[in-house]
Amino acid sequence: MSLAAAMEIGKQGMQVYQVATEVVSENIANVNTPGYSQQRVLLESAPPTTANGFPLGTGVKIASVERVYDSLLQQQLVNAGTTSSYDSTRSQVLQQVEPVFNEIAQSGLGAAIDGFFGAWQDLSVNPTGAAEQQGVISKAKIMTDQFNYAANTLTNTQTMQDQGVAPLTSQINQQLQNIASLNSQIKTTQQVSGNANEMKDQRDYLISQLAQNMGVKYTENSDGTTDVYVTDNSASPSKDYYLVKGGQSGTVNSSGTPAVVTVTDYLGATSNALDPTKATPFYSTSTSGGKLWSILTMRDVTIPGYLNQVNSLANTMVSAVNNLHSNPPNSNAYTTAGVPGGNFFDPTKTTAATISVALTSASQIASSGSATTPGDNTNALALADLQNANTMSGNTTTFSLYYSSLVSQVGLDVQTAKSVVSQDGAFTKQLQTLRDSTSGVSLDQELTNLMQYQRSYQASAKLITTTTDMMDTAINMIK
C-alpha cells in the first residue's frame, strides 16, 4: 500500500467519523423531541484493493444512517392512543353528566319525587289544610324544575358534543394534509438516496396524533410512504376509504345540526358511514376509536339513552297523576269545594324538558273522593300511594326505583370509564417505556458514542500526520 493510499484512508476515516459525530449530535439535540427515533451510523469496510498480490482494505465507509424503529411497537402505540383517547373523552363527558344524577345532597330529582309524594301524604292527614295544599303545589314545582334541569343539562351536554365536531374535523383534515405532504417529501428524498429519517419520525408522530382524534388504520409502503384509511364495516362488503394515499389526501366532512360526519377518500368517493341515521353507525363498530368516534357515540347513543329514561319517567308521572287527579277519567276526584278535579300537570307537556304544573291555585287540588265530603282524603291517599305503585317499565317498578336504577347506571358508567382510562394510561405508559428503550435517545449511550467517534477521528488525523512525516522523510532522503 502506498503512502498516498494510507493518507486517503485517514482522510476517509476523518470524514466518516465527522458524519458519525453529527448523527450523535442530532440524537442529543432531539432527546426531548416527541416522536423522535434514535439514529445510528452503520459502518462497513470499504472495497478492498490488491497491492503486491495481496488484498488490502481501503478504509471505512458509511453503509447507512438507520432509524432505530420498531414498526410493530409503533402500531401498538397508535392503537393504544386511539383507544385511550376514545375512553378519556367518554369519561370526561360522563363526568359532565354525573352531577345531574347526584343524589348525595338530597336535592336532586329523586329527592324531589319523594318530596312530591310526601306532600300528598301530608295532605291526606289534613285534606282541607291550606298549608298542606300549598305544600303539594310547591313540591310539584320543585319536582318539575328538577326534571327541567336534568333534561336541559343533558341536552346542553349533547349540544356541546355536537359543537365540538366541526373544529375537530378541521384539525383532522390539517393532519391528513400534513401527512400527505411529508409522504411526498419522503418519497422524493429517498429517490435521490437522501436521508428521510427525521421526516419519517414527523410523519409517524402525526399519524399517532391523528389516531387519537379519529380511529384509523395505516400501512407502510416500500417507497417510504404510509397510507391511512378507515374501514366501513357497515357496508356489505366492507369498504376501505383512504384518507391518505401517498402524497394525496381525502377529507373528513361535517355539516348540519346535529353535525353529520362523512369521509371523502383521496379520489373523491364519499361514504356516509359516520351518518348517525344509518342502521349500523360506523363509529359504533369494532373499528371505533379516537376522540371523534367518542363524541359521536356520546352525542347520539349514550346521552340520548339517559334522556329517554328521564323523559319516560316524566311522561309516566304526568299520565299517572292526571289519571287520578282529573274527573274524568277518575270519577272520584274532587276538590274540598266539591268541584271535579282537573289535570294536575299540563297534559300537552310530557317530556322532562317541558313538564309543568297545570293548576293555578292550591284550591284546585282534588284531594277528596266525594263531592259532598270536603274532609275526605281518599284521592290524596290514592295519589300518595302512587309512590309505591309499579308504574314504570311495563308496570314492574316504581318511580323511585326506576330513577334509582338510572342513577346507579350512570354512576357505574362513570366509575367504569375512570377505571378504563386508568388502565389505558398504564398500558400506554408501558408501551412508551418499551419504545423509549428501543427507539429513544439515551444520553449516556450517546456520550459514549461521542467519545468513541472523537477518538476514532483523532486516530484518523494521527494517521494522516504520521503518513505526512513518512513522506517528508522519504523526500528528504531523496534530496
Secondary structure by P-SEA (a helix, b strand, c coil): ccaaaaaaaaaaaaaaaaaaaaaaaaaaaacccccbbbbbbbbbbcbbbbcccbbbbcbbbbccccccccaaaaaaaaaaaaaaaaaaaaaaaaaaacccccccccccaaaaaaaaaaaaaaaaaccccaaaaaaaaaaaaaaaaaaaaaaaaaaaaaaaaaaaaaaaaaaaaaaaaaaaaaaaaaaaaaaacccaaaaaaaaaaaaaaaaaaccbbbbbccccbbbbbccccccccbbbbbccccccccccccccccbbbbbbccccccccccccccccccccccccccaaaaaaaaaccaaaaaaaaaaaaaaaaaaaaaaacccccccccccccccccccccccccccccbbbbcccccccccccccccccccaaaaaaaaacccccccccccccaaaaaaaaaaaaaaaaaaaaaaaaaaaaaaaaaaaaaaacccccaaaaaaaaaaaaaaaaaaaaaaaaaaaaaaaaaaaac
